[in-house]
């Protein structure tokens, strides 16, 4: 996450709109965590697409979607049991059957690496 911190400093971004660590710690201590309805729907859409494409057998452990495109037909996700800086995986549901090794794979060795790559490839021209 060092690269993210450096990016925020270099670009004079004082508030990254992240959740304060105290809030995260409070959530972790509670048994009844309530995420926003929209995010729950976002995560459930990916699970529904897995079932629709007959690919639910690919992801059998608890996972969390961290990115998607094309209505969750392509997802980036982490497994919840792979440590504090878990690898990130990608799954392209439409193209999986033709080339499974290419369209279901680890795309970053850690979540930190995933964030760093996003920063490195960011182009502000597309924000307009």
N, C-alpha and C positions, 0 to 999 in steps of 0.2 A: 504494500500500500504506500510505500515511500514515493513511488512515481506519481501517484494520485496527489499526495500532499505537495510535492514539488510543482506539479501542474497548477494546482490551486494557488500556490504562492506566486508563481511566475505570471499568472494571468489575473492576479489581484482579485481572486474570488474568495471573499471572506466567509460566505455562508454557502456550503455545498448542499444545503437543505437535507442533510442526513439526519437520522434520528440520534439524539444525544445518547451517549453511552449509558447514562443513568437510566434512561427509558428502556434501553435494551436489557439492562440488568434487571430492571423491574419486571419486564416481560418474562425473562428466563426464570424468575422466581415464582411466577404464578402458573398455575395449572391451566387456567382458562384464558389462553391467548386469543385475542380477537383481531384478526387482520381485516382490512377494508374489504367490503363485499366485491368491489371491482377486481381486486387482486385475486381473491378466491376464484372468481369466475375465470380470470386469465389462466390460472393454474389448472382449473378443471377443464378448460377448453383443450389444453394440451393432452390431458388424460383421455378425454373423449375422442380426440383425434387418434391417439394410440389404438384405442379399441376399434374405431371405424376402419383403420387401415390394417387391423389384425396384427398389430405389433406390440400389444400389451405384454407379451412374453419377453420382450427385450429389456424392459425396465421392471425388475421384480422387487427392488428395494425402494424404500422411501426416498423421494427426490424432490427437488425444488427448482422450478423453472426460473431462470434469471434473465432470459432473453428469448425473443421469438420474432419471426417474420411470417408473412403470408398466412395470417389467421391461425397461428400456432402449428402450421404444417412443418416448419423448421424450428426446433427448439434448442436452446442452450440450457443446460441444467447441471446441478450438482447433486450427488448423493449425500444424504444427511448424516451418514455414518463414516465419512472419510476424513475426519479430522478438522482442525481449525483453519486450514487453508487448502481445501479440497481441490482435486482436479476438476476441470470443466469438460463436459461432454456435449457433443452435438448430434442431433438426429434429424435427418431430412426424410420425413415420412413418405413423400411422394416418390422419391427416387431410391429408397432403400432396397426394394426387391431386385432391381437391376444391378446395383453395385453396393452390396451391404458393407463391405470394408471401407468404402469411401464415404458413405452417408450415415454411418453410426460409429463414432470414434471419439477418442479423447482429443479435444481441440486446444487445451492448455494444461500444463502440468499442475497449475494451481489457480485459485481464484485471483490471487495477486497478479499473476502473469496475464490472465484474461483481461483484467482492468488495464494493465500497462499496455497491452497490445491495442486496446480500444483507444487509449490516449495517443499512442504513436500513430494510429491510422486516422485520427480525427481530422476533419477538414472543415473549418468554420464557413467556407463558402456554401456549404449545403444547409446552413442554418437560416438562410434568407428566405 
